[in-house]
Structure formats: structure tokens, C-alpha cells
Amino acid sequence: MSKPGADQGEETSPRPTAIPDDPALIARARGGDLAAYDTLVGRYQERIYATVYHMTANHEDANDLAQESFIKAYQALASFKGGSSFYTWLYRIAVNKTINFLKQRRHRGHLSLNDLDFNAEHDAELVALVSDKTPRRDAALAELQEKLNEAMLKLSEDHRLVITLHDVQGHSHDEIAEIMDCNIGTVRSRLFYARQQMQGFLSDYLK
């Protein structure tokens, strides 16, 4: 018997499939479900790659390190206790691997002029400064980006990382503290010192 008021020919729409959250995917991946881990990789691959690339300034190195980070994370899934988010735990693995790589390499190349487009084109104060200095805004922005690139390359790995995570990617102090495995005070002091260094490196240009 049909319910009162229900149309005999009415079809029930299928319910949308729920998207698994990280804990559910992690549990499945621990059980050997590679498709579940592939979903986690797809969820965070772009952000992990972006962080590593800003640290290495090399696409090939960034691809290799990002891939190695996901492999290491998969092998270490049993050690993930859930004290932090999977995203933060994964970031920490990638950051540590990249810092170790940079310490071994010690050969610094050039950053792409596109790397710091966000900092130049979307920072109101920088844009205003450039606009005040010259009407050739596009050329001035390109010059500013080049100067920012050169300044970034002069920072230590830790200071370049904190600038990348906070000023380029917009992470909070709390998130950066978890990623870098340090306290918030250390994050703030590193960020302050890194910005002071950047201002010093750019002082001649910004006069």
C-alpha cells in the first residue's frame, strides 16, 4: 500500500554518494586499499607540490620529492596516530624531506619569475609603491618579482619555508607550527626575522 499523498508513479531520486573523509580513507588505505590512498594523494598533491617547488625552485626536484613524500607517508601510515590532521602530518613529511634535500644539494638555482606573482600582483602596498614609482606598471612588477626571487634565494631553508607557508600559501601560525614541528613563538620569530631580511635585501630597490 502506498503512503497517503504519494504519487503512484513517483520515482525516488538516488541519494548522492557521500565523499569519504580522511580518517575513513586512511583506515581503508591501511587495509591495503590503494584506491583510497590515491584519493588522499589527489586531495593534497597540488598543495604539497607547490610547497616543495617554492623551496627547491625546480620542477623535476619538486615532482620527485612530492612523490617520495607520498610514498613515505603510505609506508608510515601505521605510525599516524591522528594527533594532528593527515594534511599537517603529510606536510611535515614533505617539508623535512625537502629541507634534507636542500642541505645535501646546497646548489641554488633560479626561481621562476612566476613564482612570486601572488606576492607582487596581489599585495596592495607593493602595487601602490610600484605604481607611484613608474607608469610602466607591468615592467616594474616584473622587476619587483625578480628582486623578490633573488631575496628569497638568500634566505635559509627554514626562513624561506616560513615565508612560503605563511605569505605565499596563507597558512596560519598554528598550522605552520605543526608542519615545522616547533612552537608558535618560533614560527613568529622566524617569520619576523625572514621579513626583516627580505626588507634588507630589497632596501636599495624600494628607496
One Martini backbone bead per residue (centre of mass of N, CA, C, O) as a GRO file, in nm:
protein
  207
    1MET     BB    1   0.097   0.037   0.022
    2SER     BB    2   0.056   0.355  -0.022
    3LYS     BB    3   0.113   0.660   0.070
    4PRO     BB    4  -0.033   0.927   0.152
    5GLY     BB    5   0.013   1.147  -0.126
    6ALA     BB    6   0.147   0.946  -0.309
    7ASP     BB    7   0.273   0.880  -0.606
    8GLN     BB    8   0.277   0.606  -0.794
    9GLY     BB    9   0.502   0.720  -1.022
   10GLU     BB   10   0.708   0.800  -0.822
   11GLU     BB   11   1.048   0.869  -0.804
   12THR     BB   12   1.336   0.795  -0.641
   13SER     BB   13   1.602   0.966  -0.562
   14PRO     BB   14   1.921   0.938  -0.547
   15ARG     BB   15   2.164   0.942  -0.330
   16PRO     BB   16   2.431   1.096  -0.259
   17THR     BB   17   2.757   1.037  -0.249
   18ALA     BB   18   2.970   1.014  -0.007
   19ILE     BB   19   3.257   1.171   0.099
   20PRO     BB   20   3.532   1.065   0.218
   21ASP     BB   21   3.719   1.096   0.478
   22ASP     BB   22   4.028   1.068   0.596
   23PRO     BB   23   3.993   0.839   0.808
   24ALA     BB   24   3.855   0.641   0.609
   25LEU     BB   25   4.088   0.631   0.401
   26ILE     BB   26   4.309   0.538   0.596
   27ALA     BB   27   4.180   0.273   0.682
   28ARG     BB   28   4.179   0.153   0.395
   29ALA     BB   29   4.483   0.184   0.334
   30ARG     BB   30   4.579   0.000   0.569
   31GLY     BB   31   4.418  -0.246   0.413
   32GLY     BB   32   4.523  -0.198   0.091
   33ASP     BB   33   4.375   0.057  -0.037
   34LEU     BB   34   4.488   0.230  -0.306
   35ALA     BB   35   4.247   0.408  -0.388
   36ALA     BB   36   4.230   0.562  -0.122
   37TYR     BB   37   4.515   0.686  -0.142
   38ASP     BB   38   4.472   0.829  -0.413
   39THR     BB   39   4.267   1.027  -0.295
   40LEU     BB   40   4.463   1.163  -0.101
   41VAL     BB   41   4.663   1.256  -0.310
   42GLY     BB   42   4.461   1.432  -0.476
   43ARG     BB   43   4.391   1.625  -0.233
   44TYR     BB   44   4.730   1.717  -0.180
   45GLN     BB   45   4.930   1.745  -0.420
   46GLU     BB   46   4.932   2.047  -0.498
   47ARG     BB   47   5.030   2.162  -0.220
   48ILE     BB   48   5.287   2.000  -0.193
   49TYR     BB   49   5.421   2.088  -0.453
   50ALA     BB   50   5.424   2.394  -0.400
   51THR     BB   51   5.606   2.387  -0.154
   52VAL     BB   52   5.851   2.243  -0.282
   53TYR     BB   53   5.895   2.443  -0.515
   54HIS     BB   54   5.953   2.696  -0.337
   55MET     BB   55   6.216   2.551  -0.220
   56THR     BB   56   6.369   2.448  -0.504
   57ALA     BB   57   6.315   2.571  -0.799
   58ASN     BB   58   6.219   2.271  -0.918
   59HIS     BB   59   6.025   2.059  -1.088
   60GLU     BB   60   6.167   1.784  -1.067
   61ASP     BB   61   6.224   1.791  -0.764
   62ALA     BB   62   5.929   1.833  -0.677
   63ASN     BB   63   5.815   1.573  -0.794
   64ASP     BB   64   5.999   1.374  -0.644
   65LEU     BB   65   5.942   1.470  -0.349
   66ALA     BB   66   5.639   1.433  -0.352
   67GLN     BB   67   5.638   1.133  -0.416
   68GLU     BB   68   5.817   1.044  -0.176
   69SER     BB   69   5.622   1.148   0.043
   70PHE     BB   70   5.382   0.960  -0.026
   71ILE     BB   71   5.535   0.699   0.013
   72LYS     BB   72   5.622   0.744   0.306
   73ALA     BB   73   5.336   0.780   0.418
   74TYR     BB   74   5.233   0.498   0.344
   75GLN     BB   75   5.455   0.341   0.511
   76ALA     BB   76   5.359   0.529   0.785
   77LEU     BB   77   5.052   0.490   0.863
   78ALA     BB   78   5.081   0.329   1.135
   79SER     BB   79   5.204   0.604   1.285
   80PHE     BB   80   4.933   0.740   1.260
   81LYS     BB   81   4.740   0.892   1.536
   82GLY     BB   82   4.572   1.177   1.500
   83GLY     BB   83   4.686   1.442   1.647
   84SER     BB   84   4.670   1.534   1.359
   85SER     BB   85   4.636   1.605   1.060
   86PHE     BB   86   4.710   1.459   0.768
   87TYR     BB   87   4.803   1.715   0.627
   88THR     BB   88   5.019   1.797   0.838
   89TRP     BB   89   5.179   1.534   0.839
   90LEU     BB   90   5.251   1.544   0.537
   91TYR     BB   91   5.395   1.815   0.538
   92ARG     BB   92   5.622   1.732   0.728
   93ILE     BB   93   5.747   1.523   0.544
   94ALA     BB   94   5.804   1.712   0.302
   95VAL     BB   95   5.973   1.924   0.450
   96ASN     BB   96   6.198   1.741   0.559
   97LYS     BB   97   6.286   1.629   0.286
   98THR     BB   98   6.357   1.906   0.159
   99ILE     BB   99   6.566   2.006   0.362
  100ASN     BB  100   6.761   1.769   0.320
  101PHE     BB  101   6.803   1.817   0.021
  102LEU     BB  102   6.920   2.108   0.043
  103LYS     BB  103   7.163   2.035   0.224
  104GLN     BB  104   7.288   1.846   0.004
  105ARG     BB  105   7.300   2.035  -0.238
  106ARG     BB  106   7.370   2.359  -0.221
  107HIS     BB  107   7.222   2.432  -0.499
  108ARG     BB  108   7.121   2.737  -0.638
  109GLY     BB  109   6.879   2.847  -0.825
  110HIS     BB  110   6.619   2.967  -1.009
  111LEU     BB  111   6.340   3.138  -0.996
  112SER     BB  112   6.054   3.195  -1.113
  113LEU     BB  113   5.878   3.477  -1.205
  114ASN     BB  114   5.597   3.331  -1.118
  115ASP     BB  115   5.616   3.256  -0.813
  116LEU     BB  116   5.557   3.581  -0.709
  117ASP     BB  117   5.289   3.698  -0.819
  118PHE     BB  118   5.118   3.716  -0.568
  119ASN     BB  119   5.292   3.920  -0.412
  120ALA     BB  120   5.282   4.146  -0.627
  121GLU     BB  121   4.977   4.165  -0.749
  122HIS     BB  122   4.827   4.130  -0.437
  123ASP     BB  123   4.990   4.366  -0.313
  124ALA     BB  124   4.894   4.676  -0.244
  125GLU     BB  125   5.160   4.814  -0.156
  126LEU     BB  126   5.337   4.727  -0.393
  127VAL     BB  127   5.163   4.838  -0.621
  128ALA     BB  128   5.163   5.130  -0.524
  129LEU     BB  129   5.465   5.171  -0.533
  130VAL     BB  130   5.503   5.111  -0.834
  131SER     BB  131   5.297   5.320  -0.940
  132ASP     BB  132   5.455   5.568  -0.819
  133LYS     BB  133   5.734   5.522  -0.973
  134THR     BB  134   5.575   5.403  -1.240
  135PRO     BB  135   5.381   5.358  -1.532
  136ARG     BB  136   5.534   5.081  -1.579
  137ARG     BB  137   5.394   4.834  -1.423
  138ASP     BB  138   5.474   4.563  -1.553
  139ALA     BB  139   5.781   4.608  -1.547
  140ALA     BB  140   5.795   4.659  -1.240
  141LEU     BB  141   5.684   4.385  -1.149
  142ALA     BB  142   5.904   4.213  -1.278
  143GLU     BB  143   6.134   4.341  -1.116
  144LEU     BB  144   6.021   4.274  -0.838
  145GLN     BB  145   6.014   3.966  -0.873
  146GLU     BB  146   6.317   3.935  -0.912
  147LYS     BB  147   6.397   4.051  -0.635
  148LEU     BB  148   6.238   3.844  -0.468
  149ASN     BB  149   6.385   3.597  -0.566
  150GLU     BB  150   6.667   3.679  -0.471
  151ALA     BB  151   6.587   3.705  -0.172
  152MET     BB  152   6.485   3.415  -0.122
  153LEU     BB  153   6.769   3.276  -0.190
  154LYS     BB  154   6.908   3.408   0.079
  155LEU     BB  155   6.759   3.231   0.248
  156SER     BB  156   6.696   3.007   0.451
  157GLU     BB  157   6.514   2.729   0.463
  158ASP     BB  158   6.333   2.809   0.706
  159HIS     BB  159   6.266   3.103   0.605
  160ARG     BB  160   6.151   3.025   0.332
  161LEU     BB  161   5.926   2.845   0.440
  162VAL     BB  162   5.766   3.051   0.616
  163ILE     BB  163   5.704   3.239   0.379
  164THR     BB  164   5.558   3.035   0.202
  165LEU     BB  165   5.334   2.941   0.403
  166HIS     BB  166   5.227   3.234   0.477
  167ASP     BB  167   5.255   3.445   0.222
  168VAL     BB  168   5.176   3.242  -0.016
  169GLN     BB  169   4.964   3.010   0.124
  170GLY     BB  170   4.815   3.103   0.409
  171HIS     BB  171   4.909   2.999   0.671
  172SER     BB  172   4.898   2.949   0.987
  173HIS     BB  173   5.072   2.940   1.274
  174ASP     BB  174   4.965   2.667   1.368
  175GLU     BB  175   5.022   2.506   1.109
  176ILE     BB  176   5.327   2.565   1.094
  177ALA     BB  177   5.404   2.440   1.364
  178GLU     BB  178   5.325   2.153   1.278
  179ILE     BB  179   5.494   2.128   1.020
  180MET     BB  180   5.777   2.226   1.177
  181ASP     BB  181   5.791   2.130   1.470
  182CYS     BB  182   5.693   2.389   1.649
  183ASN     BB  183   5.641   2.674   1.795
  184ILE     BB  184   5.479   2.972   1.759
  185GLY     BB  185   5.715   3.154   1.843
  186THR     BB  186   5.908   3.052   1.625
  187VAL     BB  187   5.741   3.133   1.384
  188ARG     BB  188   5.730   3.438   1.442
  189SER     BB  189   6.038   3.487   1.449
  190ARG     BB  190   6.101   3.381   1.165
  191LEU     BB  191   5.912   3.572   1.014
  192PHE     BB  192   6.034   3.833   1.112
  193TYR     BB  193   6.326   3.780   1.018
  194ALA     BB  194   6.261   3.727   0.718
  195ARG     BB  195   6.138   4.008   0.664
  196GLN     BB  196   6.385   4.171   0.743
  197GLN     BB  197   6.565   4.052   0.528
  198MET     BB  198   6.396   4.129   0.282
  199GLN     BB  199   6.412   4.434   0.332
  200GLY     BB  200   6.720   4.446   0.310
  201PHE     BB  201   6.745   4.331   0.018
  202LEU     BB  202   6.523   4.569  -0.088
  203SER     BB  203   6.616   4.861  -0.007
  204ASP     BB  204   6.733   4.979  -0.273
  205TYR     BB  205   6.472   4.942  -0.446
  206LEU     BB  206   6.264   5.095  -0.225
  207LYS     BB  207   6.379   5.403  -0.232
   0.00000   0.00000   0.00000
